[in-house]
Amino acid sequence: MAISLGSVRQWHWISSAVCLVGMLLFAVTGITLNHAGEIPASTHIVSHEGQVPEPLLQELRSLGADDGEALQMPEALKSWLASEYQILIARSYAGEWDSGEFYLAMPRPGGDAWLSLDTESGAFIYESTDRGWIAYFNDLHKGRDTGTAWRWYLDIFAIACVVFCVTGFWLLWQQSSRRVSTWPVTALGVLIPLVIALVFIH
């Protein structure tokens, strides 16, 4: 089946529209990742220590779990932490028991947080670290702790990039007879990263 120039151009501009914001994000964060050591980081740390009320502690104990088993924190305890200490815990986070301690790790793009709660005494320690907007976007670039929705976006974005490149190559092929510089420039785009990888990367 013949492929028309008009349909390829349509797929090219559609894929470019889908890729536009993502390509800009990945291009800029590629620079910030490549120069991460030269960009000043602004880290903000928030810490809390407190005592969980006995009724909420009993609800947590009643769940029962073996060491290392994933366990959701009771909603009542989440609400109390949010109202008393502004500690917000998403449903996607699951904690685990470890020798009488309930530990909850909460990684996220650009930072992380953790909560450790002694299930006997009710004493807890919470710490949240925010490494700033540059770290946030760098983690989006890497897909670090970004969740299912962002992973799906990365897959769709990658497919759109492939469509954009393949249709772009097809358009180059069709118009190369009228532009003598097409293949020399294309070959240069292949040779530059190839030579750098073979000669300068050890």
N, C-alpha and C positions, 0 to 999 in steps of 0.2 A: 504493500500500500504506500503510495507516494505521500511524502510529508510536504505540506505547502509552506512557503516562506512566511505567510501570514500567521499560520498557527504556531510556528516556532517563535516568531516575534511576540505573539500573545503570551505564550508560556514564559518567555524570557522576561517580559515586563511584570507579569504576575509574580513570578518567583523573586524578582528584584524588589517588588513592593513588600513581599512577606519577609525578605531578608534584611531590608533597609536598616531598621532599628537594631536588630541583632548584630549585623555586621559592624555598625558603628560602635556598639557596646563592646564587642569582642576585639575590635581594632584598638580602641582606647585602653581597655583593660590589658591587652597584650603588651602595650607600652608600660603601663603601671606595674604589671607583674615582672617585666624584664628589668625594671629599675626599682624593684621593691626596697632594696637596701639603701637607695639614695633618697627615697621619699619619707619625710618625717611622719612617724605614726603617733596618733593621739589616742591613748588608751584610757578609757574611763571604767573604773571598777566600783561596783556597789556591793556592800556586804551587810548582812543582817544576822543577828543571833537572837534567839527567842525561845519561848516555851510553849509547846502545843497544849491546849486545854485537854484535860483527862478524857472527856467524852469523845472528842475527835481522835484521841490516841487509841482509845478502846476500839473504835470503828476500824482504824487501820490494823490493829492487832488481830481483829476478828477475821480479817481476810485470810490470814495464814498463808505462808508460802515457804518453799524450800529455798536454801541459799542459791543465788544465781537465777532464780525464776523471775521472769518479767511480771510486773504487777502494776496496775493502774492505781494512782492515788485516788482516794475517795473524793467525790465532788464537794462534800461539805468541807473537807480540809483544804481543798483548792480555793474555795470561796473565802474561807477564813484567812488564808495567806494573802489573797488578793486584797481583802478589805483592810487587814491590819498592817501589811507590809508592802503592798503594791507588787507582790510577787505573782506574776501571771504564768500559769502552767497550761500549755496546750494539751489537748486530748491525745495528740500523737506521741507524747512523751510517756514512756513506761519506766518505772523504777525497778529496783531489785533489792532483795534481802541479802545481807552479808553479816552473819554472826550477830544478830540482834540489831542491826542498823539498816535503815531504809535509805538507799542512795538513789538519787535521781539526776542523771546527766541530761543537759538540755543544750546541745550544740545547735548553732544557727549560723547563717552567713554573717561574716564580719564580727563574730563574737561567740561567746558560749556562757553557760551558767550551770551551776550544780547545787544540789541541796542534799545535805546529810542529816538524817533524823535518828536520834537514839530512841528506839521503840520502848525502852524501859523507863527512862527518865522523861522523855518528851522534849529534851533539848535539841534544837536544830541550828544548823549553820547554813547560810545561803550566800553564794557569791556569783555576781554577774559581771562579765567583762565585755565591753564594747570597744572594738578597735577602729571605729570610724567608717566613713562612707567609702573610702578607697578600698579598705579591706572587705567591705560588704560587696562591692562590685567585682573585686578580684575573686571572691568566693563564688559569685554567680558565674563568672567565667569558667571556673574549675568544676562547677556543679557540687561544691562542698556543702553538705548538710542543707540542701535546698528543697528536699521533699519530692514527692511523686509528680506534682503538676509541673514543676520546673524541669524535671528530667524528660517529661513528655514534650515540653516546649523545645528542649535542646535537640531531641530526635527529629521533630518536625522542621526545626530550623536547619538542621544538617541536610535533610532531604531537599528542602527548598534551595539550599546552597548548591547541591549537586545538580538539580534541575537548571539553576541559573548558569552554572559553569558549562554544562553540556550543551545547552541551547546557545550560549555565547560562542562556544567553539564551533557549533554548526553554522552560525551566522558568519563567523570569521572565514570558514571554509567557502561559503557561498560568495563572499565578497572579496576573497583574496586575489582574484585575477585583476581586480581594479585597484588594489592597494599592494604594491610590491613589498612594502615594509612589513606586511602581516606576519609572515612566517619567520623572518629574522627576529622580530620583536618577541614573538611567541617562543621561539627557541631560546632567546635570552632569558625569558622568564623561567624556563626549565633549567638552564645551565647554571644560573647564579646560585640557587639553593643547593644544587647538586655538587658544584665545585666547593662551596663552603662546607657542606657536610663531609665530603671526602678528604679535603685538604686541611681544614682548620679545626674540625671537631675530633677530638681524640679521647 
